[in-house]
Amino acid sequence: MRGMGNMQGMMKQMQKMQKQMAEAQEELGEKRLEGSAGGGMVKVIVSGQKEVLEVIVDPTVVDPEDVEMLQDLIVIATNEAMAAAEELSNSTMGQFTKGLNLPGMF
């Protein structure tokens, strides 16, 4: 019978951890991270859940003769913002997998 108490305790701990993970994911969704390029001429805002929320382009950088440069700046800013979101996600969600060897998790 002693093993049953252990199992119930583990199940309670897992439920608590699931709730904490859900709360952490919700908080990530509320975070806004920014990436920029071209000295701030192009900015991309993403959520902590890696959703692009906003793209801001300074009108002075829009040159119909050089659309490629604008596209490159958008890609750079997006990648920078996504890297910041990834870092935030890893530091926030990583606390739940510390010490666990779970391939494919975070």
C-alpha positions in Angstrom: 0.0 0.0 0.0 3.0 2.3 0.6 3.6 2.5 -3.2 0.1 3.9 -3.8 0.8 6.9 -1.6 4.0 7.6 -3.5 2.1 7.3 -6.8 -0.6 9.8 -5.6 2.1 12.2 -4.5 3.8 12.0 -7.9 0.5 12.5 -9.7 -0.2 15.6 -7.6 3.3 17.0 -8.3 2.8 16.4 -12.0 -0.6 18.1 -12.0 1.0 21.1 -10.2 3.8 21.2 -12.7 1.3 21.1 -15.6 -0.6 24.0 -14.1 2.7 26.0 -13.7 3.7 25.2 -17.3 0.3 26.4 -18.6 0.7 29.6 -16.6 4.2 30.1 -17.9 3.1 29.5 -21.5 0.3 32.1 -21.0 2.8 34.6 -19.7 5.1 34.0 -22.7 2.2 34.8 -25.0 1.9 38.2 -23.3 5.5 39.1 -23.7 6.6 41.3 -26.6 10.1 41.0 -28.0 11.6 43.2 -30.7 14.2 42.7 -33.4 15.5 45.5 -35.5 17.7 46.1 -38.5 19.0 49.0 -40.4 19.6 51.0 -37.3 16.0 50.6 -36.2 14.6 51.4 -39.7 12.8 48.0 -39.6 11.4 46.5 -36.4 9.6 43.3 -35.9 7.6 42.6 -32.7 6.9 39.0 -31.7 5.2 37.3 -28.8 7.0 35.0 -26.4 5.2 32.2 -28.2 7.0 33.2 -31.4 4.1 34.8 -33.2 4.9 37.8 -35.4 2.6 40.6 -34.0 3.9 43.7 -35.8 6.2 44.8 -38.6 7.2 48.5 -38.5 9.0 50.0 -41.5 10.3 53.5 -41.5 9.0 55.1 -44.7 12.4 56.5 -45.5 13.8 53.0 -46.0 11.2 52.1 -48.7 13.0 52.5 -52.0 11.1 51.1 -55.1 14.5 50.7 -56.7 15.9 48.5 -53.9 13.1 46.3 -52.7 15.7 43.5 -51.9 17.3 45.6 -49.2 14.0 46.1 -47.5 13.3 42.4 -47.7 16.7 41.6 -46.2 16.1 44.1 -43.3 12.7 42.4 -42.6 14.3 39.0 -42.5 17.1 40.2 -40.2 14.8 41.9 -37.8 12.4 38.9 -37.8 15.2 36.5 -37.0 16.5 38.7 -34.3 13.1 38.9 -32.6 12.6 35.1 -33.0 16.0 34.4 -31.4 15.0 36.6 -28.4 11.6 34.8 -28.1 13.4 31.4 -28.3 15.8 32.5 -25.6 13.0 33.7 -23.4 11.0 30.5 -24.0 14.0 28.3 -23.1 14.8 30.2 -19.9 11.1 30.2 -18.9 10.1 26.7 -19.9 13.5 25.1 -19.2 12.9 25.3 -15.5 10.3 22.5 -15.8 12.7 20.1 -17.5 15.9 20.7 -15.4 17.4 17.4 -14.5 15.1 15.4 -16.8 16.5 13.8 -19.9 13.5 14.2 -22.2 14.6 14.2 -25.8 12.6 16.7 -27.9 11.3 18.7 -25.0 12.0 22.5 -25.2 
